[in-house]
């Protein structure tokens, strides 16, 4: 199920992680798994009805993907969830699908496949 945004505490923790500049080489084993879960969580909860919040959420996802792309493995259900999203209103549906397209753009711009056939 898709969420209703990123909580401000999670956002603050993510900003700290980004400021620490954790290199992808440090993501081994459990750290790599947790990094993938964090990016997946951010992607699942990126959508927001306020455009500036959505833009900030997408930017945060983009920054993590840019830094950790050698270690990331994106599961297709994350993108498919947004690309096939059916909200309670037409506006919610459009917003969800726009979020999916934006996330797809982030992955493709960083040379990551939209899904990993070994995971899905």
MIKOL-703959 format. One record per residue: y, z, x of N, C-alpha, C, CB in turn; residue number from 1; residue in one letter. Coordinates in Angstrom, 3 decimals, padded with zeros to 6 digits. Each point is the difference from the previous one (the first is absolute). Glycine has a CB too. Example, Ala and Ser with C-alpha at 12.3 -4.5 7.8 and 13.67 -1.06 7.14 Angstrom:
! MIKOL-703959
+----------+----------+----------+----------+----------+----------+----------+----------+----------+----------+----------+----------+-----+---+
!      n.v !      n.w !      n.u !     ca.v !     ca.w !     ca.u !      c.v !      c.w !      c.u !     cb.v !     cb.w !     cb.u !   k ! r !
+----------+----------+----------+----------+----------+----------+----------+----------+----------+----------+----------+----------+-----+---+
! -005.690 !  007.800 !  013.190 !  001.190 !  000.000 ! -000.890 !  001.200 !  000.000 !  000.900 ! -001.173 !  001.246 ! -001.892 !   1 ! A !
!  002.223 ! -001.966 !  001.542 !  001.190 !  000.060 !  000.820 !  001.090 !  000.730 ! -000.770 ! -000.628 ! -002.145 !  001.184 !   2 ! S !
+----------+----------+----------+----------+----------+----------+----------+----------+----------+----------+----------+----------+-----+---+
END
This chain:
! MIKOL-703959
+----------+----------+----------+----------+----------+----------+----------+----------+----------+----------+----------+----------+-----+---+
!      n.v !      n.w !      n.u !     ca.v !     ca.w !     ca.u !      c.v !      c.w !      c.u !     cb.v !     cb.w !     cb.u !   k ! r !
+----------+----------+----------+----------+----------+----------+----------+----------+----------+----------+----------+----------+-----+---+
! -001.179 !  000.000 !  000.845 !  001.179 !  000.000 ! -000.845 !  001.234 !  000.000 !  000.885 ! -001.232 !  001.216 ! -001.844 !   1 ! X !
!  002.232 ! -001.978 !  001.459 !  001.228 ! -000.092 !  000.774 !  000.921 !  001.176 ! -000.332 ! -000.209 ! -002.517 !  000.059 !   2 ! X !
!  000.914 !  002.981 !  000.952 !  000.827 !  001.182 ! -000.160 !  001.402 ! -000.299 ! -000.478 ! -001.334 !  001.032 !  001.753 !   3 ! X !
!  002.141 ! -000.016 ! -001.765 !  001.362 ! -000.112 ! -000.509 !  001.023 !  000.265 !  001.100 ! -000.810 !  000.704 ! -002.260 !   4 ! X !
!  000.559 ! -001.161 !  003.435 !  000.957 !  000.167 !  001.080 ! -000.498 !  000.931 !  001.083 !  001.791 ! -000.421 ! -001.623 !   5 ! X !
! -000.997 !  000.513 !  002.654 ! -000.334 !  000.833 !  001.155 !  000.829 !  001.274 ! -000.079 ! -000.572 ! -002.032 !  001.427 !   6 ! X !
! -000.091 !  003.167 ! -001.413 !  000.667 !  001.301 ! -000.072 !  000.911 !  000.177 !  001.211 ! -001.951 !  000.975 ! -001.284 !   7 ! X !
!  003.079 ! -000.303 !  001.092 !  000.971 !  000.155 !  001.077 ! -000.569 !  000.750 !  001.209 !  001.791 ! -000.026 ! -001.726 !   8 ! X !
! -002.722 !  000.938 !  001.517 ! -000.600 !  000.721 !  001.124 ! -000.855 ! -000.957 !  000.838 ! -000.002 !  002.150 ! -001.346 !   9 ! X !
! -000.766 ! -003.002 !  000.671 ! -000.803 ! -001.004 !  000.709 !  000.921 ! -000.938 !  000.769 ! -001.814 !  000.136 ! -001.760 !  10 ! X !
!  002.915 ! -000.541 !  001.131 !  000.959 ! -000.874 !  000.667 !  000.558 !  000.661 !  001.267 !  000.587 ! -001.024 ! -002.228 !  11 ! X !
! -000.241 !  002.300 !  002.141 !  000.534 !  000.716 !  001.157 ! -001.030 !  000.098 !  001.129 !  001.486 !  001.302 ! -001.543 !  12 ! X !
! -002.733 ! -001.043 !  001.197 ! -001.063 !  000.065 !  001.012 ! -000.186 ! -001.364 !  000.650 ! -001.147 !  001.845 ! -001.278 !  13 ! X !
!  001.213 ! -002.895 !  000.480 ! -000.137 ! -001.359 !  000.546 !  001.141 ! -000.323 !  000.957 ! -001.179 ! -000.714 ! -002.093 !  14 ! X !
!  002.379 !  001.146 !  001.752 !  001.143 ! -000.234 !  000.889 ! -000.221 !  000.715 !  001.328 !  001.541 ! -000.236 ! -001.988 !  15 ! X !
! -002.083 !  001.451 !  001.934 ! -000.313 !  000.727 !  001.253 ! -001.032 ! -000.766 !  000.819 !  000.507 !  002.198 ! -001.127 !  16 ! X !
! -001.554 ! -002.687 !  000.472 ! -001.023 ! -000.781 !  000.713 !  000.600 ! -001.252 !  000.636 ! -001.736 !  000.857 ! -001.594 !  17 ! X !
!  002.614 ! -001.517 !  000.872 !  000.626 ! -001.206 !  000.535 !  000.910 !  000.329 !  001.182 ! -000.113 ! -001.045 ! -002.277 !  18 ! X !
!  000.814 !  002.164 !  002.196 !  000.879 !  000.403 !  001.098 ! -000.794 !  000.393 !  001.242 !  001.683 !  000.768 ! -001.679 !  19 ! X !
! -002.878 ! -000.226 !  001.487 ! -000.847 !  000.359 !  001.128 ! -000.594 ! -001.224 !  000.678 ! -000.513 !  002.147 ! -001.132 !  20 ! X !
!  000.548 ! -003.287 !  000.467 ! -000.502 ! -001.261 !  000.563 ! -001.438 !  000.129 !  000.505 !  002.344 ! -000.591 !  000.636 !  21 ! X !
! -003.238 !  001.012 ! -001.502 ! -001.409 !  000.123 !  000.363 ! -000.540 ! -001.398 !  000.336 ! -000.288 !  002.062 ! -001.496 !  22 ! X !
! -000.145 ! -002.288 !  002.756 ! -000.482 ! -001.336 !  000.369 ! -001.376 ! -000.281 ! -000.603 !  001.316 !  000.140 !  002.130 !  23 ! X !
! -001.622 ! -001.423 ! -002.368 ! -001.302 ! -000.325 ! -000.589 ! -001.168 !  000.431 !  000.885 !  001.081 ! -001.921 ! -001.150 !  24 ! X !
! -000.860 !  001.998 !  002.456 ! -001.068 !  000.414 !  000.916 ! -000.430 !  001.443 ! -000.245 !  000.884 ! -001.607 !  001.693 !  25 ! X !
!  000.009 !  002.402 ! -002.292 ! -000.317 !  001.405 ! -000.277 ! -000.845 !  000.156 ! -001.264 !  002.132 !  000.654 !  001.127 !  26 ! X !
! -002.250 ! -001.719 ! -001.882 ! -000.754 !  000.055 ! -001.260 ! -001.459 ! -000.359 !  000.248 !  002.074 ! -000.595 ! -001.301 !  27 ! X !
! -002.846 !  001.615 !  001.590 ! -001.415 ! -000.195 !  000.296 ! -000.809 !  000.918 ! -000.917 !  000.496 ! -000.630 !  002.429 !  28 ! X !
! -001.580 !  000.097 ! -002.970 ! -000.901 !  000.807 ! -000.827 !  000.664 !  000.522 ! -001.250 ! -001.198 !  000.630 !  002.042 !  29 ! X !
!  001.238 !  000.682 ! -002.163 !  000.571 !  000.656 ! -001.176 !  001.477 ! -000.347 ! -000.177 ! -001.645 !  001.861 !  000.284 !  30 ! X !
!  002.392 ! -001.955 !  000.798 !  001.423 ! -000.349 ! -000.088 !  000.186 ! -001.399 ! -000.573 !  000.476 !  001.491 !  001.954 !  31 ! X !
! -001.338 ! -002.403 ! -001.560 !  000.066 ! -001.369 ! -000.517 ! -000.300 ! -000.016 ! -001.506 ! -000.697 ! -000.901 !  002.266 !  32 ! X !
! -000.314 !  001.639 ! -002.665 ! -000.351 !  000.081 ! -001.422 !  001.154 !  000.583 ! -000.809 ! -002.422 !  000.269 !  000.612 !  33 ! X !
!  003.037 !  000.785 ! -000.102 !  001.120 !  000.632 ! -000.697 !  001.222 ! -000.918 ! -000.056 ! -000.853 !  002.233 !  000.740 !  34 ! X !
!  001.102 ! -002.982 !  000.325 !  001.117 ! -000.949 !  000.008 ! -000.208 ! -001.066 ! -001.067 !  000.361 !  000.411 !  002.456 !  35 ! X !
! -001.582 ! -000.912 ! -002.567 ! -000.305 ! -000.995 ! -001.032 !  000.169 !  000.593 ! -001.393 ! -001.598 ! -001.129 !  001.568 !  36 ! X !
!  001.174 !  002.358 ! -001.760 !  000.155 !  000.653 ! -001.304 !  001.470 !  000.204 ! -000.345 ! -002.202 !  001.143 !  000.331 !  37 ! X !
!  003.017 ! -000.805 !  000.685 !  001.431 !  000.195 ! -000.239 !  000.651 ! -001.307 ! -000.448 !  000.042 !  001.841 !  001.718 !  38 ! X !
! -000.328 ! -002.926 ! -001.014 !  000.592 ! -001.287 ! -000.366 ! -000.486 ! -000.426 ! -001.386 !  000.137 ! -000.658 !  002.439 !  39 ! X !
! -001.408 !  000.888 ! -002.730 ! -000.533 ! -000.321 ! -001.327 !  000.704 !  000.816 ! -001.078 ! -002.220 ! -000.560 !  001.028 !  40 ! X !
!  002.424 !  001.845 ! -000.785 !  000.695 !  000.861 ! -000.945 !  001.431 ! -000.491 ! -000.233 ! -001.422 !  001.939 !  000.738 !  41 ! X !
!  002.111 ! -002.290 !  000.340 !  001.376 ! -000.483 ! -000.132 !  000.045 ! -001.308 ! -000.784 !  000.593 !  001.116 !  002.169 !  42 ! X !
! -001.571 ! -001.981 ! -001.930 ! -000.046 ! -001.258 ! -000.731 ! -000.285 !  000.230 ! -001.484 ! -000.773 ! -001.150 !  002.085 !  43 ! X !
! -000.128 !  002.066 ! -002.392 ! -000.339 !  000.290 ! -001.396 !  001.177 !  000.570 ! -000.773 ! -002.340 !  000.398 !  000.709 !  44 ! X !
!  003.206 !  000.323 ! -000.012 !  001.100 !  000.690 ! -000.670 !  001.369 ! -000.597 !  000.332 ! -001.385 !  002.059 !  000.042 !  45 ! X !
!  001.419 ! -003.285 !  000.457 !  001.255 ! -000.616 !  000.440 !  000.931 ! -000.371 ! -001.144 ! -001.227 ! -000.853 !  001.950 !  46 ! X !
!  000.681 !  000.479 ! -003.083 !  000.826 ! -000.492 ! -001.100 !  000.901 !  001.093 ! -000.557 ! -001.780 ! -001.654 ! -000.551 !  47 ! X !
!  002.961 !  001.239 !  000.122 !  000.941 !  000.923 ! -000.624 !  000.965 ! -000.818 ! -000.843 ! -000.201 !  001.672 !  001.912 !  48 ! X !
!  000.629 ! -001.123 ! -003.026 !  000.878 ! -000.762 ! -000.898 !  001.401 ! -000.181 !  000.564 ! -001.314 !  000.867 ! -001.908 !  49 ! X !
!  001.726 !  000.001 !  002.811 !  001.311 ! -000.156 !  000.645 ! -000.171 ! -000.865 !  001.246 !  000.796 !  002.261 ! -000.877 !  50 ! X !
! -000.046 ! -003.341 !  000.929 ! -000.182 ! -000.997 !  001.054 !  000.208 !  000.563 !  001.398 !  000.733 ! -001.709 ! -001.616 !  51 ! X !
!  000.247 !  002.580 !  001.803 !  000.245 !  000.532 !  001.340 ! -001.146 !  000.903 !  000.463 !  002.467 ! -000.128 ! -000.437 !  52 ! X !
! -003.105 !  000.832 ! -000.487 ! -001.154 !  000.835 !  000.357 ! -001.187 ! -000.898 !  000.351 !  000.816 !  001.869 ! -001.521 !  53 ! X !
! -001.040 ! -002.907 !  000.717 ! -001.054 ! -000.962 !  000.299 !  000.222 ! -000.618 !  001.370 ! -000.281 ! -000.474 ! -002.445 !  54 ! X !
!  001.511 !  000.065 !  002.732 !  000.310 ! -000.611 !  001.296 ! -000.277 !  000.970 !  001.145 !  001.743 ! -001.425 ! -001.105 !  55 ! X !
! -001.378 !  002.690 !  000.940 ! -000.267 !  001.007 !  001.038 ! -001.495 !  000.223 !  000.181 !  002.181 !  001.104 ! -000.530 !  56 ! X !
! -002.928 ! -001.066 ! -000.569 ! -001.449 !  000.182 !  000.086 ! -000.653 ! -001.172 !  000.725 !  000.048 !  001.330 ! -002.128 !  57 ! X !
!  000.374 ! -002.543 !  001.783 ! -000.551 ! -001.185 !  000.666 !  000.364 ! -000.018 !  001.486 !  000.146 ! -001.263 ! -002.168 !  58 ! X !
!  001.048 !  001.685 !  002.485 !  000.422 !  000.057 !  001.407 ! -000.856 !  000.998 !  000.777 !  002.352 ! -000.613 ! -000.673 !  59 ! X !
! -002.675 !  001.743 !  000.062 ! -000.844 !  000.989 !  000.669 ! -001.395 ! -000.569 !  000.253 !  001.302 !  001.857 ! -001.094 !  60 ! X !
! -001.871 ! -002.528 !  000.103 ! -001.302 ! -000.645 !  000.181 !  000.090 ! -001.018 !  001.136 ! -000.559 !  000.330 ! -002.454 !  61 ! X !
!  001.613 ! -001.118 !  002.444 !  000.189 ! -001.038 !  001.022 !  000.045 !  000.612 !  001.405 !  001.252 ! -001.405 ! -001.679 !  62 ! X !
! -000.527 !  002.500 !  001.834 !  000.111 !  000.636 !  001.316 ! -001.350 !  000.507 !  000.496 !  002.348 !  000.648 ! -000.551 !  63 ! X !
! -003.129 ! -000.035 ! -000.338 ! -001.330 !  000.457 !  000.406 ! -000.906 ! -001.178 !  000.340 !  000.271 !  002.027 ! -001.447 !  64 ! X !
! -000.223 ! -003.078 !  000.650 ! -000.836 ! -001.174 !  000.268 !  000.394 ! -000.631 !  001.336 ! -000.265 ! -000.408 ! -002.483 !  65 ! X !
!  001.543 !  000.287 !  002.750 !  000.454 ! -000.578 !  001.272 ! -000.492 !  000.810 !  001.200 !  002.020 ! -000.894 ! -001.174 !  66 ! X !
! -001.998 !  002.208 !  001.052 ! -000.379 !  000.857 !  001.132 ! -001.505 !  000.138 !  000.165 !  002.111 !  001.230 ! -000.332 !  67 ! X !
! -002.832 ! -001.182 ! -000.758 ! -001.423 !  000.297 !  000.068 ! -000.897 ! -001.189 ! -000.303 !  000.579 !  002.288 ! -000.635 !  68 ! X !
! -000.041 ! -003.490 !  000.547 ! -000.809 ! -001.142 ! -000.451 ! -001.278 ! -000.236 !  000.790 !  002.098 ! -000.995 ! -000.734 !  69 ! X !
! -002.161 !  001.303 !  002.037 ! -001.284 ! -000.202 !  000.681 ! -001.129 !  000.885 ! -000.541 !  001.298 ! -000.625 !  002.016 !  70 ! X !
! -000.950 !  001.715 ! -002.692 ! -001.005 !  000.953 ! -000.482 ! -000.172 !  000.007 ! -001.524 !  000.539 !  001.374 !  001.982 !  71 ! X !
!  000.251 ! -002.174 ! -002.692 ! -000.036 !  000.054 ! -001.453 ! -001.049 ! -000.945 ! -000.575 !  002.413 !  000.611 !  000.008 !  72 ! X !
! -003.064 ! -000.137 ! -001.043 ! -000.953 ! -000.790 ! -000.775 !  000.345 !  000.230 ! -001.467 ! -001.851 !  000.168 !  001.789 !  73 ! X !
!  002.461 ! -001.169 ! -002.394 !  000.474 !  000.137 ! -001.377 ! -001.112 ! -000.404 ! -000.968 !  002.385 ! -000.460 !  000.731 !  74 ! X !
! -002.672 !  001.308 ! -001.686 ! -001.010 ! -000.294 ! -001.016 !  000.647 ! -000.818 ! -001.115 ! -001.278 !  002.133 !  000.548 !  75 ! X !
!  000.567 ! -003.149 ! -001.021 !  000.605 ! -000.925 ! -000.959 !  000.335 !  000.644 ! -001.342 ! -001.255 ! -001.803 !  001.116 !  76 ! X !
!  000.597 !  002.889 ! -001.472 !  000.306 !  000.607 ! -001.301 !  001.440 !  000.500 ! -000.071 ! -002.398 !  000.654 ! -000.208 !  77 ! X !
!  002.988 ! -000.339 !  001.354 !  001.391 !  000.471 !  000.010 !  000.929 ! -001.121 ! -000.468 ! -000.519 !  001.611 !  001.891 !  78 ! X !
!  000.378 ! -002.783 ! -001.282 !  000.840 ! -001.127 ! -000.397 ! -000.349 ! -000.510 ! -001.387 !  000.222 ! -000.614 !  002.390 !  79 ! X !
! -001.508 !  000.493 ! -002.672 ! -000.412 ! -000.494 ! -001.315 !  000.479 !  000.910 ! -001.120 ! -001.992 ! -001.047 !  001.060 !  80 ! X !
!  002.047 !  002.334 ! -000.777 !  000.490 !  000.942 ! -001.006 !  001.413 ! -000.323 ! -000.435 ! -001.471 !  001.739 !  000.967 !  81 ! X !
!  002.319 ! -002.115 !  000.000 !  001.383 ! -000.346 ! -000.334 !  000.113 ! -001.427 ! -000.528 !  000.782 !  001.598 !  001.749 !  82 ! X !
! -001.491 ! -002.528 ! -001.158 !  000.123 ! -001.398 ! -000.407 ! -000.529 ! -000.257 ! -001.407 ! -000.202 ! -000.625 !  002.385 !  83 ! X !
! -000.705 !  001.477 ! -002.845 ! -000.557 ! -000.141 ! -001.350 !  000.476 !  001.113 ! -000.926 ! -002.003 ! -001.121 !  000.983 !  84 ! X !
!  003.027 !  001.832 ! -000.573 !  000.495 !  001.165 ! -000.733 !  000.446 ! -000.377 ! -001.414 !  000.715 !  001.025 !  002.173 !  85 ! X !
! -001.100 ! -000.210 ! -003.130 !  000.423 ! -000.177 ! -001.389 !  000.642 !  001.303 ! -000.434 ! -001.848 ! -001.696 ! -000.507 !  86 ! X !
!  003.178 !  001.698 !  000.448 !  000.727 !  001.200 ! -000.381 !  000.123 !  000.149 ! -001.501 !  001.241 ! -000.156 !  002.120 !  87 ! X !
! -000.606 !  001.239 ! -002.528 !  000.174 !  000.275 ! -001.426 !  001.072 ! -000.899 ! -000.621 ! -000.705 !  002.370 !  000.410 !  88 ! X !
!  001.556 ! -002.960 !  000.442 !  001.014 ! -000.943 ! -000.469 ! -000.035 ! -001.232 !  000.897 !  001.460 !  001.883 ! -000.903 !  89 ! X !
! -000.845 ! -002.951 !  000.442 !  000.078 ! -001.215 !  000.821 !  000.760 !  000.267 !  001.290 ! -000.086 ! -001.406 ! -002.072 !  90 ! X !
!  001.135 !  002.219 !  001.986 !  000.790 !  000.333 !  001.180 ! -000.845 !  000.753 !  001.033 !  002.069 !  000.085 ! -001.431 !  91 ! X !
! -002.887 !  000.844 !  000.987 ! -000.875 !  000.753 !  000.906 ! -001.036 ! -000.916 !  000.640 !  000.334 !  002.060 ! -001.394 !  92 ! X !
! -000.856 ! -002.994 !  000.611 ! -000.972 ! -000.958 !  000.534 !  000.627 ! -000.849 !  001.092 ! -001.172 ! -000.050 ! -002.210 !  93 ! X !
!  002.360 ! -000.467 !  001.951 !  000.699 ! -000.832 !  000.986 !  000.290 !  000.811 !  001.260 !  001.026 ! -001.376 ! -001.852 !  94 ! X !
! -000.551 !  002.592 !  001.684 !  000.305 !  000.845 !  001.155 ! -001.239 !  000.263 !  000.845 !  001.842 !  001.060 ! -001.302 !  95 ! X !
! -002.954 ! -000.776 !  000.666 ! -001.249 !  000.238 !  000.730 ! -000.439 ! -001.224 !  000.771 ! -000.662 !  001.647 ! -001.725 !  96 ! X !
!  000.772 ! -002.804 !  001.096 ! -000.432 ! -001.229 !  000.667 !  000.956 ! -000.405 !  001.114 ! -001.077 ! -000.726 ! -002.124 !  97 ! X !
!  002.353 !  000.992 !  001.946 !  000.966 ! -000.238 !  001.091 ! -000.333 !  000.893 !  001.186 !  001.793 ! -000.631 ! -001.665 !  98 ! X !
! -002.145 !  001.876 !  001.381 ! -000.404 !  000.920 !  001.070 ! -001.196 ! -000.567 !  000.757 !  000.853 !  001.964 ! -001.334 !  99 ! X !
! -001.843 ! -002.477 !  000.608 ! -001.169 ! -000.596 !  000.631 !  000.354 ! -001.181 !  000.883 ! -001.337 !  000.750 ! -001.929 ! 100 ! X !
!  002.225 ! -001.604 !  001.454 !  000.417 ! -001.164 !  000.796 !  000.762 !  000.428 !  001.252 !  000.111 ! -001.369 ! -002.097 ! 101 ! X !
!  000.729 !  002.376 !  001.961 !  000.743 !  000.508 !  001.158 ! -000.949 !  000.605 !  001.041 !  001.985 !  000.449 ! -001.489 ! 102 ! X !
! -002.967 !  000.308 !  001.028 ! -000.980 !  000.583 !  000.918 ! -000.831 ! -001.079 !  000.680 ! -000.086 !  002.051 ! -001.424 ! 103 ! X !
! -000.292 ! -003.069 !  000.668 ! -000.721 ! -001.131 !  000.574 !  000.842 ! -000.658 !  001.082 ! -001.214 ! -000.366 ! -002.174 ! 104 ! X !
!  002.499 !  000.203 !  001.919 !  000.905 ! -000.569 !  000.993 !  000.076 !  000.826 !  001.270 !  001.297 ! -000.969 ! -001.853 ! 105 ! X !
! -001.291 !  002.291 !  001.709 !  000.023 !  000.887 !  001.173 ! -001.241 ! -000.232 !  000.858 !  001.322 !  001.722 ! -001.294 ! 106 ! X !
! -002.478 ! -001.783 !  000.646 ! -001.251 ! -000.199 !  000.741 ! -000.029 ! -001.359 !  000.693 ! -001.173 !  001.488 ! -001.632 ! 107 ! X !
!  001.505 ! -002.528 !  000.895 ! -000.049 ! -001.351 !  000.562 !  001.021 ! -000.186 !  001.116 ! -000.782 ! -000.847 ! -002.209 ! 108 ! X !
!  001.968 !  001.420 !  002.058 !  001.035 ! -000.108 !  001.033 ! -000.429 !  000.673 !  001.300 !  001.736 ! -000.057 ! -001.795 ! 109 ! X !
! -002.648 !  001.003 !  001.693 ! -000.483 !  000.708 !  001.192 ! -001.365 ! -000.491 !  000.469 !  001.293 !  001.975 ! -000.746 ! 110 ! X !
! -001.726 ! -003.098 !  000.199 ! -001.245 ! -000.603 !  000.445 ! -001.256 !  000.713 ! -000.464 !  001.250 ! -000.779 !  001.926 ! 111 ! X !
! -001.138 !  001.614 ! -002.952 ! -001.170 !  000.704 ! -000.536 ! -000.539 ! -000.764 ! -001.194 !  000.895 !  002.222 !  000.794 ! 112 ! X !
! -002.210 ! -002.304 ! -000.914 ! -000.562 ! -000.665 ! -001.179 !  000.224 !  000.875 ! -001.230 ! -001.742 ! -001.171 !  001.425 ! 113 ! X !
!  001.879 !  000.560 ! -002.608 !  000.214 !  000.788 ! -001.207 ! -001.220 !  000.845 ! -000.381 !  001.583 ! -001.760 ! -000.765 ! 114 ! X !
! -002.729 !  001.456 !  001.352 ! -001.187 !  000.822 ! -000.205 ! -000.926 ! -000.199 !  001.196 !  000.202 ! -000.164 ! -002.541 ! 115 ! X !
! -001.112 !  001.084 !  002.717 ! -000.973 ! -000.064 !  001.076 ! -001.381 ! -000.167 ! -000.640 !  001.446 !  001.448 !  001.553 ! 116 ! X !
! -002.087 ! -002.581 ! -001.321 ! -001.277 ! -000.265 ! -000.646 ! -001.083 !  001.002 !  000.410 !  000.629 ! -002.409 ! -000.086 ! 117 ! X !
! -000.441 !  003.087 !  001.217 ! -000.965 !  001.025 !  000.411 !  000.160 !  001.280 ! -000.819 !  000.001 ! -000.967 !  002.312 ! 118 ! X !
!  001.183 !  001.194 ! -002.873 !  000.255 !  001.213 ! -000.780 ! -000.203 ! -000.203 ! -001.481 !  001.598 !  000.689 !  001.725 ! 119 ! X !
! -001.336 ! -001.885 ! -002.202 !  000.020 ! -000.252 ! -001.444 ! -001.271 ! -000.624 ! -000.498 !  002.423 ! -000.257 !  000.140 ! 120 ! X !
+----------+----------+----------+----------+----------+----------+----------+----------+----------+----------+----------+----------+-----+---+
END
